[in-house]
């Protein structure tokens, strides 16, 4: 093959790859799968609330600091739902940090644990699992979460990749 023909093939292949890459980059970022949509909705819902709305006791930031969350979805109700509009309740885990300016993650106020988000109310209701008078935490978890999701909540939190993403987003928000 002459170098002119070879260069033409390289140029054509490069053009095709660049076009395919641009198509991927310009594609809408919304996840196609229900679990991805639920994760995005759970994260967004939690990040748009204050620590008080999470119903956790704790620190009051001097000014409204962003809440940055990592989440894991355990499941949803109804379990047969195949579209986001059908989901009424999300069961999952959350680890959120209140990103006060220049406050490192290690000393940030954190909100964590199994969480239920009720999508049938406006705004969505947020319920965290907490021990109550006479009811230990493990029993309370079993009362609030359906068995398969309660089992997951006892064993799983964030993955390493989810934790890395959370820390990166927190550091950006806290301007570290």
Secondary structure as GFF3:
##gff-version 3
##sequence-region A 1 176
A	DSSP	alpha_helix	3	26	.	.	.	ID=ss1
A	DSSP	alpha_helix	34	47	.	.	.	ID=ss2
A	DSSP	beta_strand	66	77	.	.	.	ID=ss3
A	DSSP	three_ten_helix	84	86	.	.	.	ID=ss4
A	DSSP	beta_strand	89	99	.	.	.	ID=ss5
A	DSSP	three_ten_helix	105	107	.	.	.	ID=ss6
A	DSSP	beta_strand	110	118	.	.	.	ID=ss7
A	DSSP	beta_strand	125	128	.	.	.	ID=ss8
A	DSSP	alpha_helix	137	144	.	.	.	ID=ss9
A	DSSP	alpha_helix	147	155	.	.	.	ID=ss10
A	DSSP	alpha_helix	160	173	.	.	.	ID=ss11
###
